[in-house]
Amino acid sequence: MRLVVVLVVGLSASARADDGVRATSEPQSRHLVYVELLGKGGLYSVGYEYAIAPWLGFGGAASYAELRDQQLFTASSYLHVSVLRGRRHAMFSEVGAIFAHSRVPSPVMNWDGVSDSGGGGFLSLGWEYHRKHLVLRTSGALAVGEGGVAPMLGFAIGARP
């Protein structure tokens, strides 16, 4: 009789365990493609980030803009670190380098125009909201370069394919 009770309890327990198995969510993609206003890429930028670990990634952003007759190209590379991470929110920091090139083409013959290039670095602290494929970020940063130290803000929206 004890053997029958043990078998019945054992079979019912394993049946409940199988019934209780739920599909786990798919792991998040390691790739992030985003657009950013202001921030590390200037007025706007298009960027890509690759996650090495859930809390660590590296990325880059680039932009091109024409303001009146001036052509501006900006590129930055950075390391992204999630300092605190919750289910949907995260506090992050980014540290990286910025390269900028400015060119004003000549409006007249016999003058080549003027161009200048420079570089600097930045350190930012920000907040992220993520949900399945959507990522929203905002950050404040300090940029350091030839012109000194300047604050910058960034607002990004991205997707994890």
C-alpha angles and dihedrals in degrees: 000000000000090000091055092049092049091049093047092048092045094050093045091049092051091046090053091048091054092046090049095055109112128193110262119227116260115260114262118261115258090222125084124184116188149162120223133197116214109340130096096343099053120244092354136345143187114225147181129205131188120202113222090181132358089267101034133058143148129218151156139223133197138184142179124200138168116213110185101309097337120102116206126194120183130181129176137180124197149170115238119207125182104218097183124012131190133172095283105358134062139179111218143179129208130195123185154125130272127206119193131184124189126191132181110191120217116266090197137047121263094033122091096203124233135284136179136184131196144162141211144155139250141204120198140182120200152156126246133196115195132181125172100300100352124090124182120185138178125181145172121215147174117230120201123196146122091309094053130250122334135172121238136185127207136196118190137180120190147163134226105214 
